[in-house]
């Protein structure tokens, strides 16, 4: 006989249990998604804040380094008296004129509405921001075996004089430097060894409307720059050489710098030259001005009403610079409006840029050591 066994029934979730399980799963998944989104958003916000802090710090570091070295001309301890006209920072062909400009280690332009110098294109300049010019030489002298770059400008100096020359591009033999193959003739004390030769540097700091031009060149082109999101950027135009000739090149330094302002500490008291230093002043700033060389002292001042008549030569008396920068987020924030007021020194006491960008202001005060130390009166 064959036995028959009952077939067991298969049992699963009821529709109600399935719906409850799906609901619980969706709630858990929604919570995890919300936590992930919140964490990602917080991370992006923290990264954006960190970028702004780093951008501000880095911009001030670039400016501070050059200002600390402004007026460094090797062994040269004194320069010729400042002329009656402000030198053209774009000058590269007239070496005597460039040599005279050594009297102006620091030179600025206060919030011009358009590019104030010929070598800075209008498309590369943000109106209303300051322009700073720094003159100095490299801290590293040209070694005897080095080849001076053809077309680059060099300064040879000793304690009593200096000479600007253009590199000839060939291996240096002794002090050979000039483009015509002759030697730079300044010697160290004793007249046995040649005075050090250093590359002459002119650095021009400004704010450009973009970081990377759309065409891959140096000059900003418009709305297509920076992949369609132009970011204001601190840039430096510097004196270099290319193809055997003097050339200006533009170097992007820090993106997200929206505004740049300077206040200059002027040392003009005592007004009479000291018997030991041969210079007026004592190395310490007596007042602050946004434009020391402006006619009639048109710059915004703090204590300079009597001491700064607005003569061009006042730029040679700058012994301290306060640099102020305004950083801006790379992207805009929907629903956010910047209603803050930013103070960037004497010239911009109430800057309200507005818009949907987040911002932060930074500043630093730098002593122009090479100018102020020459004026210090020994005790």
C-alpha positions as CSV (number, residue, x, y, z in Angstrom):
1,X,0.0,0.0,0.0
2,X,1.2,3.5,-0.8
3,X,1.0,6.0,1.9
4,X,-0.1,9.5,1.3
5,X,1.4,12.4,3.1
6,X,-0.3,15.8,3.5
7,X,1.3,18.6,1.5
8,X,2.5,21.4,3.8
9,X,1.4,24.9,2.9
10,X,4.0,27.6,2.2
11,X,3.4,30.7,4.2
12,X,4.9,34.3,3.6
13,X,4.4,38.0,4.4
14,X,0.9,39.2,4.3
15,X,0.3,42.4,2.2
16,X,0.0,44.4,5.4
17,X,3.3,43.1,6.8
18,X,5.1,43.9,3.5
19,X,3.7,47.4,3.5
20,X,4.9,48.0,7.1
21,X,8.4,46.6,6.3
22,X,8.6,48.9,3.2
23,X,7.5,51.9,5.2
24,X,10.0,51.2,8.0
25,X,12.8,50.7,5.4
26,X,11.9,54.0,3.6
27,X,12.0,55.9,6.9
28,X,15.4,54.5,7.8
29,X,16.7,55.2,4.2
30,X,15.3,58.7,4.4
31,X,17.1,59.3,7.6
32,X,20.4,58.0,6.3
33,X,20.0,60.1,3.1
34,X,19.1,63.2,5.1
35,X,22.2,62.7,7.4
36,X,24.4,62.1,4.3
37,X,23.1,65.2,2.6
38,X,23.5,67.3,5.7
39,X,27.0,66.0,6.3
40,X,28.0,66.6,2.7
41,X,26.5,70.2,2.8
42,X,28.3,70.9,6.1
43,X,31.5,69.5,4.6
44,X,31.2,71.7,1.5
45,X,30.5,74.8,3.7
46,X,33.5,74.0,5.9
47,X,35.7,73.6,2.8
48,X,34.4,76.9,1.3
49,X,35.1,78.7,4.6
50,X,38.6,77.1,4.8
51,X,39.3,78.2,1.2
52,X,38.3,81.8,2.0
53,X,40.6,81.8,5.1
54,X,43.5,80.3,3.2
55,X,43.0,82.6,0.2
56,X,43.1,85.7,2.5
57,X,46.1,84.4,4.4
58,X,48.0,83.5,1.1
59,X,47.2,86.9,-0.5
60,X,48.6,88.8,2.5
61,X,51.6,86.5,2.5
62,X,52.5,87.3,-1.1
63,X,52.0,91.0,-0.6
64,X,53.9,91.0,2.7
65,X,56.9,89.2,1.3
66,X,57.4,91.6,-1.5
67,X,56.8,94.7,0.7
68,X,59.3,93.4,3.2
69,X,61.9,93.3,0.4
70,X,60.8,96.5,-1.4
71,X,63.8,98.8,-1.9
72,X,66.3,95.9,-1.5
73,X,69.1,96.8,-4.0
74,X,71.9,94.5,-2.9
75,X,74.8,96.4,-1.4
76,X,73.5,99.8,-2.3
77,X,72.9,101.8,0.9
78,X,71.5,105.0,-0.6
79,X,69.6,105.9,-3.8
80,X,69.4,109.1,-5.7
81,X,66.8,111.7,-4.6
82,X,63.3,111.1,-5.9
83,X,62.3,113.0,-9.0
84,X,59.5,115.4,-9.5
85,X,57.4,113.0,-11.5
86,X,56.1,109.6,-10.7
87,X,58.1,106.9,-12.7
88,X,56.3,104.8,-15.3
89,X,56.2,101.3,-13.9
90,X,55.8,99.9,-17.5
91,X,59.1,101.4,-18.7
92,X,61.5,98.7,-20.0
93,X,63.5,100.5,-22.7
94,X,65.0,103.5,-20.9
95,X,67.5,102.1,-18.4
96,X,68.6,105.5,-17.0
97,X,64.9,106.2,-16.3
98,X,64.5,102.8,-14.7
99,X,67.6,103.5,-12.5
100,X,66.0,106.8,-11.3
101,X,62.9,104.9,-10.3
102,X,64.8,103.0,-7.6
103,X,64.0,106.1,-5.4
104,X,60.4,104.7,-5.4
105,X,60.5,101.2,-4.0
106,X,56.7,101.4,-3.3
107,X,54.3,103.1,-5.7
108,X,50.5,102.8,-5.7
109,X,47.3,103.8,-7.5
110,X,44.3,104.5,-5.3
111,X,41.1,102.9,-6.5
112,X,41.2,104.1,-10.1
113,X,38.1,103.7,-12.3
114,X,40.2,102.3,-15.1
115,X,43.6,100.7,-15.5
116,X,46.1,103.4,-14.4
117,X,49.1,102.0,-16.4
118,X,49.7,101.2,-20.0
119,X,51.0,97.6,-19.5
120,X,47.8,96.6,-17.6
121,X,45.0,95.9,-20.0
122,X,41.5,97.2,-19.1
123,X,40.1,93.7,-19.4
124,X,42.5,92.5,-16.7
125,X,41.6,95.1,-14.1
126,X,38.7,95.4,-11.6
127,X,37.7,99.1,-11.3
128,X,37.9,100.6,-7.9
129,X,40.6,98.3,-6.6
130,X,44.1,99.5,-5.7
131,X,47.3,98.7,-7.8
132,X,50.6,98.3,-6.0
133,X,54.1,98.5,-7.6
134,X,57.1,97.1,-5.8
135,X,60.7,97.5,-6.9
136,X,63.6,95.4,-5.7
137,X,66.2,92.9,-6.8
138,X,66.5,89.2,-6.3
139,X,67.9,88.1,-2.9
140,X,70.1,85.6,-4.8
141,X,73.0,87.1,-6.8
142,X,74.0,85.8,-10.2
143,X,76.7,83.2,-9.7
144,X,80.0,83.6,-11.6
145,X,79.2,80.5,-13.7
146,X,75.6,81.4,-14.4
147,X,74.4,82.7,-17.8
148,X,72.4,85.9,-17.5
149,X,69.1,85.5,-19.3
150,X,69.0,87.3,-22.6
151,X,66.8,90.3,-22.4
152,X,66.4,90.2,-18.6
153,X,67.3,93.3,-16.6
154,X,70.0,93.0,-13.9
155,X,71.3,95.4,-11.2
156,X,74.9,95.5,-10.2
157,X,75.6,97.5,-7.0
158,X,78.1,98.2,-4.4
159,X,77.9,100.5,-1.4
160,X,78.3,103.7,-3.4
161,X,76.6,103.1,-6.8
162,X,74.5,100.9,-9.0
163,X,74.2,100.1,-12.7
164,X,71.3,98.5,-14.6
165,X,72.1,96.2,-17.5
166,X,70.4,93.8,-19.9
167,X,71.6,90.2,-19.9
168,X,73.3,89.0,-23.1
169,X,72.4,85.4,-22.7
170,X,75.9,84.0,-22.9
171,X,77.9,82.3,-20.1
172,X,79.1,84.9,-17.6
173,X,82.9,85.5,-17.8
174,X,84.0,87.6,-14.9
175,X,81.3,90.3,-14.9
176,X,80.2,90.1,-18.5
177,X,76.6,91.1,-18.6
178,X,75.7,93.8,-21.0
179,X,73.8,93.2,-24.2
180,X,76.8,94.7,-26.2
181,X,79.2,92.1,-24.7
182,X,81.0,94.6,-22.5
183,X,81.4,94.2,-18.7
184,X,79.4,95.7,-15.9
185,X,82.2,97.6,-14.2
186,X,81.2,98.1,-10.5
187,X,83.6,96.4,-8.0
188,X,83.6,95.5,-4.4
189,X,85.5,97.5,-1.9
190,X,89.2,97.0,-2.7
191,X,88.6,96.9,-6.4
192,X,89.6,93.2,-6.7
193,X,86.3,91.3,-7.1
194,X,83.2,92.3,-9.1
195,X,80.2,93.6,-7.2
196,X,77.3,91.1,-7.0
197,X,74.8,91.1,-9.9
198,X,71.1,90.5,-9.2
199,X,68.0,90.3,-11.3
200,X,66.0,93.5,-11.2
201,X,62.4,92.9,-10.2
202,X,59.3,95.1,-10.8
203,X,56.2,93.4,-9.3
204,X,52.7,94.9,-10.0
205,X,49.8,93.6,-7.9
206,X,46.2,94.0,-9.0
207,X,42.8,92.3,-9.0
208,X,41.7,90.8,-12.3
209,X,38.1,89.7,-13.0
210,X,39.1,86.1,-13.8
211,X,41.6,83.4,-12.8
212,X,41.9,81.5,-16.1
213,X,41.0,83.2,-19.4
214,X,38.8,81.1,-21.7
215,X,41.3,81.2,-24.5
216,X,44.2,80.0,-22.4
217,X,46.1,83.3,-22.6
218,X,47.0,85.8,-20.0
219,X,44.3,88.3,-20.4
220,X,40.6,87.9,-19.2
221,X,38.1,87.6,-22.1
222,X,34.7,87.9,-20.4
223,X,31.8,85.7,-19.2
224,X,33.3,82.5,-20.6
225,X,36.4,82.7,-18.3
226,X,36.8,80.2,-15.5
227,X,34.4,77.7,-17.2
228,X,31.6,80.3,-17.3
229,X,32.0,81.4,-13.7
230,X,34.6,84.3,-13.6
231,X,36.3,84.5,-10.2
232,X,38.1,87.7,-9.2
233,X,41.7,86.9,-8.7
234,X,44.8,88.6,-7.2
235,X,47.4,88.6,-9.9
236,X,51.0,89.8,-10.3
237,X,52.5,91.4,-13.4
238,X,56.2,90.9,-13.3
239,X,59.2,91.9,-15.4
240,X,60.7,88.9,-17.2
241,X,62.2,88.1,-20.6
242,X,61.1,86.0,-23.5
243,X,62.7,85.5,-26.9
244,X,65.7,87.6,-25.9
245,X,63.6,90.7,-25.1
246,X,62.1,92.3,-22.0
247,X,58.6,91.2,-21.4
248,X,55.7,91.6,-18.9
249,X,54.1,88.3,-17.7
250,X,50.9,87.9,-15.7
251,X,50.9,85.3,-12.9
252,X,47.6,84.4,-11.1
253,X,48.3,84.2,-7.4
254,X,45.1,83.7,-5.4
255,X,41.5,83.2,-6.7
256,X,38.6,84.7,-4.8
257,X,40.2,88.0,-4.0
258,X,37.4,90.6,-4.8
259,X,39.0,93.8,-3.5
260,X,42.5,95.1,-2.7
261,X,43.3,98.3,-0.8
262,X,46.4,99.9,0.7
263,X,47.2,102.6,3.3
264,X,50.7,104.0,3.3
265,X,52.6,105.0,6.4
266,X,54.6,108.2,5.6
267,X,57.7,109.2,7.5
268,X,58.4,112.9,7.0
269,X,59.3,114.1,10.4
270,X,61.8,115.5,11.3
271,X,61.7,117.3,8.0
272,X,65.4,118.2,8.0
273,X,67.9,115.6,6.9
274,X,69.8,113.9,9.8
275,X,73.5,114.5,9.9
276,X,74.3,110.8,10.3
277,X,71.8,109.2,7.9
278,X,71.6,112.1,5.4
279,X,67.8,111.5,5.2
280,X,64.7,113.2,6.5
281,X,62.5,111.3,9.0
282,X,63.4,108.7,11.6
283,X,62.2,105.4,10.1
284,X,58.8,105.5,11.8
285,X,55.5,106.5,10.1
286,X,54.1,109.9,11.1
287,X,50.8,109.5,9.3
288,X,48.8,107.3,6.9
289,X,47.5,108.1,3.5
290,X,45.8,106.2,0.7
291,X,47.6,108.2,-2.0
292,X,50.7,110.0,-0.7
293,X,51.7,111.6,-4.0
294,X,48.3,113.0,-4.9
295,X,48.2,116.7,-5.8
296,X,46.9,118.8,-2.9
297,X,46.9,115.7,-0.7
298,X,43.7,114.4,-2.2
299,X,44.1,111.0,-0.7
300,X,42.2,110.0,2.4
301,X,44.5,110.6,5.3
302,X,45.0,110.0,9.0
303,X,47.2,112.8,10.5
304,X,48.7,113.8,7.2
305,X,46.9,117.1,6.6
306,X,50.0,119.2,7.5
307,X,52.8,116.7,6.9
308,X,51.9,115.5,3.4
309,X,51.3,118.2,0.8
310,X,50.8,115.7,-2.0
311,X,54.2,116.0,-3.6
312,X,55.2,113.0,-5.7
313,X,58.4,112.7,-3.7
314,X,56.3,111.7,-0.7
315,X,56.1,108.2,-2.2
316,X,59.8,107.9,-1.4
317,X,58.9,108.4,2.3
318,X,56.6,105.4,2.6
319,X,58.0,103.2,5.4
320,X,54.9,101.1,6.2
321,X,52.0,99.6,4.2
322,X,48.7,98.3,5.5
323,X,47.3,95.8,3.0
324,X,43.6,94.9,3.1
325,X,41.9,92.2,1.0
326,X,38.3,91.1,0.6
327,X,37.8,87.4,-0.2
328,X,34.7,86.1,-1.9
329,X,33.3,82.6,-2.2
330,X,33.8,80.9,-5.6
331,X,30.0,80.3,-6.0
332,X,26.9,82.2,-5.2
333,X,24.3,81.0,-2.6
334,X,20.7,80.8,-3.6
335,X,18.5,82.8,-1.2
336,X,21.5,84.4,0.5
337,X,22.1,88.2,0.4
338,X,25.3,89.7,1.8
339,X,24.2,92.7,3.8
340,X,27.5,93.2,5.7
341,X,29.6,96.3,5.6
342,X,33.4,95.8,5.1
343,X,36.1,98.3,6.1
344,X,39.3,98.0,4.0
345,X,41.3,100.9,5.4
346,X,41.0,104.6,5.1
347,X,39.8,104.7,1.5
348,X,36.8,102.3,1.9
349,X,35.2,102.9,5.3
350,X,31.8,101.6,4.2
351,X,32.0,99.0,1.4
352,X,28.7,97.1,0.9
353,X,29.2,94.8,-2.1
354,X,25.9,92.9,-1.6
355,X,25.0,90.0,-3.8
356,X,24.7,86.3,-3.1
357,X,28.4,85.7,-2.3
358,X,29.9,85.1,1.1
359,X,32.9,87.3,2.0
360,X,35.5,88.0,4.6
361,X,38.0,90.8,5.1
362,X,41.7,90.5,6.1
363,X,44.5,92.9,6.7
364,X,48.1,93.1,7.7
365,X,50.6,95.9,8.3
366,X,54.1,95.5,6.8
367,X,57.2,97.6,7.6
368,X,59.1,98.5,4.4
369,X,62.3,97.5,6.1
370,X,64.9,98.6,3.5
371,X,63.5,102.1,3.4
372,X,62.8,102.6,7.1
373,X,66.1,101.1,8.4
374,X,68.1,103.6,6.3
375,X,66.3,106.4,8.0
376,X,66.7,105.2,11.6
377,X,68.7,107.7,13.6
378,X,71.4,105.9,15.7
379,X,71.2,106.5,19.4
